[in-house]
């Protein structure tokens, strides 16, 4: 594709009414292409958000399991300390 300077030079050589029509068509095409790009980006953003939320929920589940394990270990250590205190072992 030609660079913008060359395109502008070619447009300048056209009659005014033709130039306006061509520029309008270029604008329509550019806007349509941009809408497609934005829609694609929105779809990618939605997929990313869904994946991020799934990962976040997995980490929340792991965090909950670790918390439960900490409580269980604390209870066992408390039981051992109490057993030593009253000479069960």
N, C-alpha and C positions, 0 to 999 in steps of 0.2 A: 504494500500500500504506500502511496505517496505521503510525503510529510505534509503538515498543515500549511506550510507556505505555498507549496505547489498547488494544493487544493484551493487555497484562497485565490491564487493567481488565475486558476481556471474559472472559478466562480466570478471573478471580477470581469472576465472577458464576455460573460453572458449578458443578455438583456436583463433589465431589472425584474420584469415579471417572471422570467424563467428562473432567475437566481432565487427569488423569494420562494417559489414553488419547490425548488430543489432543497433549499435550506430547511423549509418546513418538513419535507419528507425525511431529511436527515435527522431533524429533531424528534420526529415521531418514532423513527427506528431506534434512535439512541435511548429515548425514554422507555420504549418497550423492552429493549435489552436490559436497561437498568432495573426495570421492574422484575424481570426474570432473575437477575443477579440477587436482588434484595429478597425475593421469595426463597431462593436457594439458601441464602444466608440465614433467613429465619428458620428454615427447616433444619439446617445444621445446628443452629442455636438450640432448637427444641430437643434434638437428639442429644446434644451435649448436656443440656440440663437434666434430661432423663437419666443418662449414664451417671452424672455426678450425684443425683439423688439416690440412685441405686447403691453407689459406692458409699455414700454417706450413711444410708440405712444399715449397710453391712458393718461399718465401723461402730455405729450405735449399738448393734447387736453384740459385737465383740466386747465393747466397753461394758455393756450390761453383764456379760458372762464373767469378765474380769472382776467387776464389782462383787458379784455373787461369790466368786472364788475367794476374794479377799475377806468377805464376811465369814465364809466357811473356815478359812485358815485362822482367823481371829478367834472364832468359837473353839476350834481345836486347841489352839495355844492357851486360851483361857481355861479350858477343861484340864489340860496338862498342868498348868500352873496351880490350879485348884487341887488337883490330885496330889501333886508334890507337897502342897501345903498341908493337906490332911493325911499324908503318907499312904496313899492308895498304891503307889508304885514302889 
